[in-house]
Amino acid sequence: MIGSIKFNIVFGLVGLMLVSLLSFKLELLADSLIKALIAFVLFYLFAYIVRWLLFLVFEDHRFQLKETSEGQADLVNDEGILITEGKDQELLNKEQIDKTALLVKDLLKEN
């Protein structure tokens, strides 16, 4: 997903502070706190949904399925590196291992 859970929490806290400040003078403290907690949950969920939708829109299309001659589908990235193989899995050479390690590091840096 795009962003992190910290964004959801910060967005939820903004909602909590906004509602608590606006309702503090008008209502009892208990009512203000309940409404603020409800606002936190709603703002948190809204931020989560927005992050999820952004992930769907900007999804990384680096991988594609490639059908083999045996009718099996293998996962291949843009560079043509085979990610998974069928039952006849071969050993990866050093170059493929390095490329895969770099790909995983790049994916981890994005999150």
N, C-alpha and C positions, 0 to 999 in steps of 0.2 A: 504494500500500500504506500501511497504517497504520504510523506510526513511521518509522525510518530504519535504515540499515545500521549506524549507531553502536550502536543497541540490540543488534543481533546480535553485534557484536564484544564489547561489554561483557558480555553474557550468556555468550559463549564464554570470555572471560577469567575470569569467575567460576567456571565449570566447570573451567578449567585450574588455577586457584589451589586450588580445593577438592580436586581429585584429587591434585595435587602435594603439598599439605600432609598429606593423609591417607595417602599411600603413601610419603612420603619416608623415614620411619623404618623401614618394613617391608621395603623393597626397595632394589635398587641404584639409583644415580642415573639411569643410562641407561633402566632399566625405568620408573622414575617419570616421566621426561620423555616417553617414548613414550606411556604411558598418559595423561599430562596433555594431550598434543597430540591424542590420539584423543578425549578428553573435550571439548577445545575445539571440534573439528569437530562432534561430536554435539550439544553445547549450541548452537552456532551454527546448525546445521540445524534443531534443535528451535525456536529462536526465530524462524527464517525461516518455518517451517511455521505457527507460531502467528500471526505477523503476516499471513500469506497467508489463513488461515482467518478472522481478524478482518476483513480486507478484504472477503472474500466475504459475511460476515454483515452488515456495516455498509456495503455498497456504496452509492454515491451514485446514486440513481435520478432524477437531474435531467433526463436525456435520454430521449426516446422516439422510436420510428419512426412517421412519419405518412405514410400512403399518399396519393399525389396522384391526380388524375383520370386521369393517363396511366398509372397502375399502378406508378409508381416510388415507392420509399420514401425519404423525406427525414428527416433527423435534426432534431428540434425539442426545445428545452428547455422547462421549465415556464412560462416567460414567453412562449412562442410564437415565440421568435426562431429563424429558420431557420438551422441550422448548415451544412448542405450542400444543394446543389441538384443537379439532374440536368444534362443537357447545356445547358439554357437558363439558365445562371447569370447572374443580374442583378447589377448593381453595388449595393453596400451603401451606404445613406445614412449620414451622420455619427452619428446616434443609434444605429443598429445596430452601427457600428464601436465606439463607446464602450461599449455594453453587452457586446459580445463581449470587449473588452479587460478590462473589470472581471471578467467571468466567468473569463477565463484567469488573471488575477491572483489571484482567490480560490482557484482550483484549485492554483496554485503555492504559495500560502500554506499550504494544507492538507497538502502533502507536506513 
